[in-house]
Structure formats: C-alpha cells, structure tokens
C-alpha cells in the first residue's frame, strides 16, 4: 500500500465520523450542532492527517531499508563473482605460463633426441662397418664362411643339447622305473593279500554214481536208443565201462556235463527211460540251470556292490560259471579280477567302482565265443557297448589282451588284474586249455555252415556230431555239407589222428488224436 492510499483512507474515516456525529445530534439545536460538528470534523481530519503522515514516514523508512538491503546483497554477489573471475583468470594465466614452459622443454628434449639419433645412426654405421671388417678377417683366419660357421655352431649346440637331454631322460627313466617298481609291488601285494579265493581246477570228466549196475542197461536202452538220445540232447559223451556202479560223462563244456549229470539223476529217480522223457528232462534241467546261473551272477554283483547292470549282461555273467580258461572257472576268475582291480584302484586313488565293474565284465565275451566269431575281448566289448556300458568299461574289456590300446588307467588295472589272477600258482593248466580250444575250434568250424542247428565235439575231439534242420537241408545237401565240414577242419584245425564228422538229419512227424 502506497502513501496516497493511506491518506485517502484516513480522510474517509474522518468524514464517516463527522457524518455520524451529525446524525446523533440531529435532534438539538441546528446551529450548535453544526459548529460542534465542524470542530469535531476538523479534529478528526487533523488526527487523520497526523496518523497518515506518521504512516507515510514509516513506510518510506521501510522501503528505504529494503532498498539498502537489496543493494548490499547485489553488491556482495557482484564482489563474489568478481573475485571468482579474478581467481580463474589468475589460474588460467598460470596454466598458460606452465604450458609455455612445457612446450619449450619439449622442444629442447626433441632437439636433444634428434641429435642423439643422428649420433647413434653414425655409430651404428661405424659398428656395422667394423663388424663386416672383423667378419671378413675372421673368415680369412678361420677358413670358414659365416653360414658355415653358423651351421657348425648349430650342430654343436644340437649335439650338446641331445647329449644332455639323453642323460636327463636316462636319469628320469631310471628313477621312475625304480620308484614305479617299488610302488607296483606295494599295490599288488596289498591287493593280493586281501583276497582269499578258492583255487580249484576244473576237469573235463565227471562221474555219475548208479544205485546198481542194472541201471547201466536201462540208461543204454534197447539197441542203445536211450544213450544216443542223451548224447544228442546234451552234447555229452557217456562212457559206460566196467567201473562198478558208475558212468562217466565226458565233455569240454562244464555246462553240458552239468545238464547231463542232473538229467541222469532225475531220470534214475523217476525210473522212466525213453527218448521223449529224456528230452523233457533235459529242457527242465536247462531252465533250472539258467535261473541258477542268473542267481549266482546276482550274488557276485551284490557282493561287489555293482548296480544297474543290463539283464543280458547278468545272463552272460552267469554262464561264465560253466566256462573254463586253462581249467580255471571264469566266473570265479572274473570275481577275483574285479576284487584285485578295485583294491589296486583304491591304493592308487583311482575310480574304484569303475575299476571293479571293468574287472568283473572283462571276460563276458567268453560266454559268446561259441556262438559269435571273433576274440572274446572284442566281442565282449561290443556287447557291453550295446548294453549301454560306460565307454571306459568298454575300452577296458577290449584292451585287456592288447587287441586295442588302453585309454584309461582303469584299463591298465584290468589287464594287470587279469594277469595276476591267471598267473598265480595252480590257477590254470596249459594242456587243458589247448584241448578245450581244439574242441571249440571244431565246433566253430561246423557251426559256420548254413542250416546247422547244433554242434557237439565228442570222443575227446575225435568226433564232431552235427545236428541240422531237416526243413532247411535235404539228404543230398547234408552229404555235401558233411564233406565240406571235414575239408574245412583239415584246413583250419590242428588235431592228432583223424576226426569223424557225423551229420544227423532227423525228421519228426507229429499228429494229435482228438
């Protein structure tokens, strides 16, 4: 609010007051009332003017103070900005002077470096000239060119390096061999001492005790039909001699001998001897033995704490119970190798479960060798791979006889465990293995011909009995095949004396009366 507004407000207030007084006293003397009203109005106006003057001076002072404060603030800000600007200008001037000094110093250093480069170039030229002079002088004195001298020096350095490397290699090799031999002895002895196995060699002949000698006649049957049926169904050669109350079973295959032995015992207990009953009993015994072999394999697997084996592998492991290597039972051998490999892996800090599994499965191919052509290591590895075994296990199986290169430390352990188990005193018999191999080769040659159903090597390898499928081959074809088998045996198998090939083609016609 300015001063004019204040004065107008005071005057308006005085006028209103005068009018009010006049209205109050309107009922009295008009003259007296008019004089008093004017006097009162004059006083009110005078008071209003004084108050207005006081208010005006107060407002003017307040406005003046505000202007002074604003001017002081503006002056202070201007001084601060001026000081800041002056400080910045001084800093910039100092930086410019420093930059000028740096440029001058850089120019001096550049000039110095240029002079040094020129001097170094001159010296380098002088040194190069001197080197060429000395080289020519050295070549003249030594009678060798520079290239020839370099070649001689390189050859000498190479000879020295080879000599030192050879000495170092020999020393390292000797130390490694000494250390490895001691460590290997410790690992092997630790593993072997912890294994207690039954070392029993298998024979190719087993005896069946008879209740009386009269039973021999019933076993032979009328015109020998029962004994022929037994031999055809089991592939075992029955030897009936003068030994009292005993019949001998001869076969290189322990499973066949077991089937024949149990079949005879069941037939003697039953009392019925005829070809049909013999075939039925053989089938029942084979089924029971198949279950028994699987149970035995599962026991070994449980003992070794091995899991997730394919059922087909369990079946092959069970069949190892009736397979021999140099007279050694293969299932016992596989268990022993697994234990040795697991213990050696524990001593060496390797994968114990993988080593144990590889050791157990390393010979499963021996259960296939009668039906599949090839070495047992390779066909066993192929079968394990088809069953989803770990690649390290497959390699250990294939490499344990050196057919392929071992790729893992566990593969070396399996080869070592196999050699340790087979090499212990009394474990194997070489002549027995050669005999069994000859019989297996005879059966393998005959099995390779089309139409052949079963093959049995009998009479200690002097006879090969071949059973063929009558629906596939005719009598004329059988005559040709028997001659071809004999020729193939002459070419591929080593044997003493002569081998008789007996090919049997049997036709059966069955009808049912209803």
Buried (B, 14 or more C-beta within 10 A) or exposed (E): EEBEEBBEBBBEBBBEBBEEBBEEBEEEEEEEBEEBBEEBBEEBBEBBBEBBBEBBEEBEEEEEEEEEEEEEEEEEEEEEEEEEEEEEEEEEEEEEEEEEEEEEEEEEEEEEEEEEEEEEEEEEEEEEEEEEEEEEEEBEEEEBEEEEBEEEEEEEEEEEEEEEEEEEEEEEEEEEEEEEEEEEEEBBEEBBEEBEBEBEBBEBEBEBEBEEEEBBEBBBBEEEBBBBBBBBBBBBBBBBEEEEBBBBBBBBBBBBBBBBBBBBBBBBEEEEBEBEBBBBBBEEBBEEBBEEBBEBBBEBBEEBEBEEBBEEBBBBBBBBBBBBBBBBBBBBBBBBBBBBBBBBBBBBEBBBBBBBBBBBBBBBBBBBBBEBEEEBBBBBBBBBBEBEBBEBBBBBBBBBBEBBEBBBBBBBBBBBBBBBBBEBEEBBBEEBBEBBBBBBBBBBBBBEBEBBBBBBBBBBBBBBBBBBEBEEBEEEBBEEBBEBBBEBBEEEBEBEEEBEBEBBBEEEEEEEEE
